[in-house]
Amino acid sequence: MGELIGFLVAAYLCIYLPWRASQREESRKRQDMYNNLNKKSVDEMEKWRK
């Protein structure tokens, strides 16, 4: 029983946590990309307004 619990904890640490970290990194990259696109479109609108 102890071995099973140890295995589950090791699997959690080795598989789930790195997966979660990569998911967070992907969402941060996506958010940065959208923010950058939004900034570019605002800059274009400012150019056309002038």
MODELLER restraints for C-alpha pairs under 7 A, 6 or more apart:
rsr = mdl.restraints
at = mdl.atoms
